[in-house]
């Protein structure tokens, strides 16, 4: 199953992992988490380095809110952060990326790698 209703595999992963690991959150909060993860995937897809600041700027959420939501995603094992130098050379930031979960490996192996290169989304 490569797509459901036209969704690329990574979006299916994002919705499913949030549904499974953040089931205690109210639906509107789960939608925010899905939006943050989708923003990170979009930035990666464009060859950019996703940081909390870039997610805040792109999503329109305030930086403190993005930080709080990302902390929850770190705590439940959906998101990882890697320290990086800032472009200005002053201070530091964290590159955000999806944690290597069994669900992510399933999506990569069964949905993305099995799809011919010209058909990938």
PyMOL commands that set and color helices and strands:
alter all, ss='L'
color gray80, all
select helices_A, chain A and resi 9-21+27-45+52-59+63-75+102-112+117-119
alter helices_A, ss='H'
color red, helices_A
select strands_A, chain A and resi 79-85+92-98
alter strands_A, ss='S'
color yellow, strands_A
deselect
rebuild
show_as cartoon
